[in-house]
Amino acid sequence: MKHILAAAHVNLLAQLAWSSVLLAFDFDGTLAPIVEDRDEACMRVRTRQLLERVCALYPCAVISGRSRADVLARLDGVHVPHVIGNHGMEPGTRMKTFERQIEQIRPVLTHALADFPGVDLEDKRFSLAIHYRRSRRKRQARCAILHAVASLSPPVRTIPGKLVFNLVPANAPHKGDAVAMLRDKLGADTAVFVGDDVTDEDVFSLDQPGRLLSIRVGMSKTSSADYYLRDQREIDALLRYLVRIRQKEGHP
């Protein structure tokens, strides 16, 4: 992985600004810092201001594991033209099917994990997230979650995150599908995607040279991302640079 804001690589962003490019961002850990209480997640004021300017200069999207309604509420008045929730599946064409699948497994998980204080089942209608950040027995909670998930019917796709397991219908589209679909729908030549978590590897691992630039928040030896930002606060520097290079082209 290479630091995207290093002098040796930053010109790549300038080259992309001259092309038809889609900019797509994860929310938690990317546009907003990770916080102890997920309900308190929000962008810094400066990030919000920069994102608003970027959205005026580029086609932009936010693609999050949160529900679409939740993300829209947290954008705090910033008009992002394309907001996709539930790990890339919302909105979509099979939402009723996905909703029924989640309805089937929700009570099973609620019963199986009832004896583990601090384990929180987040219902996002079309997907579930099992958080164990607040558990005092994280190792035991993790094992119990994995055991409960393994016996589910219908089976689900499990995506581990930062003290969370994300459960999505096995045949649902993912973030990589969403980025590729939106890029093609808009007729963009290239997409730039910035994310920070395991769920974002669905984008990072796409083999689409010349059509996708992937940037991870935080260096990782196991990530498939091409480039990285040092930490979440560097998103402001990236957004600022994206604004500056488009303004140099004469965009309003």
N, C-alpha and C positions, 0 to 999 in steps of 0.2 A: 504493500500500500504506500501511496505517495501523498504528501501533504498538498492539498489542492491550492492552498494560498501561498505556497513557497514560490520564490521568484522563477524557478525552473519550470513550474507547471501552471502558474496563474494565467499565462497567455492563452491556454486552452479555453478558458472561460471567455476570453475576448473573441476568440475565433467563433465560438458557439453563438455569441451575441449577434454576429453578422448573419447567422442562419435562422431558419424557422425552427425554433426550439421551444419545447414544453418544459416548464419548471415544476417539479412535483416534490412535496415535502410531507414527511410524517409529522405528527403533532407532538405527542409526549416524548420528551428527550431530544427533540429536534427543534421545533419552533418554541416549545415551552420546556422549562426545566422539569426534571423528575422531582416529585414531592412525595412526602410520606402519605398524605391523604390525597388520593387521585381526584376527589371532588374539588380540590383547591388548585388544580393545575391551571395555569394561565400564562400567556406570553408577557414578557417584560414590555413596558411602554415603548422602549426604543425598538424592540423587535416588531411590535405591532405597526409602528410608524414606517419602518423599512419595508415590511411585507406589503403594506398598502401601496407604497411606491412601486415595488417590484410588480405587483399585480396590474398596475397601470401601464407597465412597459412590456410585459411578457404574458403569454398564455400561462396560467398557473393553476395548480391543483394541490389540494391537501388530501392525502390518502392515509387514513388512520384506522387503528383497531377499534376505536370508540364507535358508537353508533353515529350515524350521519347527523342526527338532530343534536347530539351532544357536542360534536365538533363545531357545528354551525354556531351554537351558543357561545363557544369559547373563542371564536374568531373576533369577538368584541368589535363588531361593526366593520371589519375589513371585508370588502367584497372580493372573495375568492371565487372565480367563475365556476370551478369544478371542485366539489367536495364529495369524496367517496368514503364511506364508513364500513365498519365490520370487516376489516382486513381485505377490502377490495371487492366485496360482494354487493354492497348497497349504494345506490339503487341497482336493480338487476331484473332479470326476467323470471327467475324461479324463487322469488322471495316467499311465497306461500308454502312451497315445499320445504324450504329451509326452516321456516318458522315452525312448521309441524314437527320436524325432526328435533328441534331444540325443545319444544314442548314435551316430547316423549322422554327426553333424558334428564330434564331439569329436576323432577321430583326424585329420581333415582339418586342423583348426586347429592341433593339436599339431605336425604335420609342417610346416605353412606358417610357423609362428612359431619353429621350433627354433633359428634362427640369431640370435635376439634375446635376449641375456642380460638378465635383469631383467623380462622379460614373463612373467607368471604366469597360467596358465589354472586358474581355480577351478571345480571341478565340483560343482554343487549338485543333481545328479541330474535335475532338471526344467528347469534353466536353467544357463547358463554365465556367468562373469564373466572378462573378460580385463583383468588389472591391469598397468599399466605404470608405476606410481609409482617402482619401483626401477630402471627402465631409465636408463642414462646417455645414451641417444639417443632421447629421448622423441618428438621430431618424426618421426624415421624409424620408430620403433615404432608410432606412431599411424597413419602411412600404411600400414604393412604390415598392421596389424590390419584397417583398413577395406578394403584390397584383398582380404584373405583372406575376410572376411565377405561381401563383395559376390558372391563366386562360390559360396556355399554352396547346397546342395540337400539337404533342403528349405530354402527361405528362412526367415530368422528376423527378428524385430523387434529392432532395435538401439537401446538406450537409453544414451546417453552419461552418464557420471557424473564424479566427481572422480578423474581419472587412471584411469578404468576404463570399459570398454564392457560393458554387460549384454546378454546375448543370450537371448531367450525365444522359444518357438514363436510363429509369426506369429498364430495364432488363439487364443492363451491369454488368459484374463481378466487384467486388470491391477488395480492398487491401487484405482483409481476404482470398478471393478466390485465389488471386495471390500468397500469402505466402503458402497456403496449396498445391496449384498446383505445385509450384516450389519445395517445400520440397519433395513431392512425386515423382516428375520427377527425382530429383537428388538421390533418395533413402536415404535421410537423416532421421535419427531417430527423430530428434528434430529441431525446428526452434527457433531462438531468433529474436524478432522484436523490434526495438526501434523507437518510434515516439512521436509526441508532440501535435497533434491536433485532432479535432473531427473526421476527416476523418480516423484517425488511430484507432478509436474505432471499426471499422469493423474487425480489427485484434485482438484487445484487448478482444473483447467480444466472440471470438471463445471458445467454451467449449471443449478443447482438452488437458486435463491434461496429463502431461508427454511427450507431443508432441509439446508444444508451451510454450515459456517463453516470456512474454510481459513486456516491460520496457517503461515507459512514461517519457518524459523530463518535469519535473515539477510535483510536488505533486498535486493531484486533488481528492477530495472526491467523485466526480461523475464518475470517470474513472473506467473502468473494468480491467485496467492493474494490473498485480501482483506486479510489482516493479516500482521504479522511480529513476531518476537522479535529483539532486537538481535544476540544470539549464543546459542550452545548453553547457556551457563551460565544464561541467563534461563529455561530450562525449569523450574528449581527455583522461581522466583518465580511462574510460571504455575501449577504444581502446588499450591504453597502457597495461592494465591488460590482455586483450585478447591476445595480442602479447606475453607477458611474460609467460603466462601459456602454450601456445603452444610450445614456445621455450624450456621450461623445459621438454617437452615430447620428445625432440630430433628432432623436425621438422626443416628443413633448414631455 
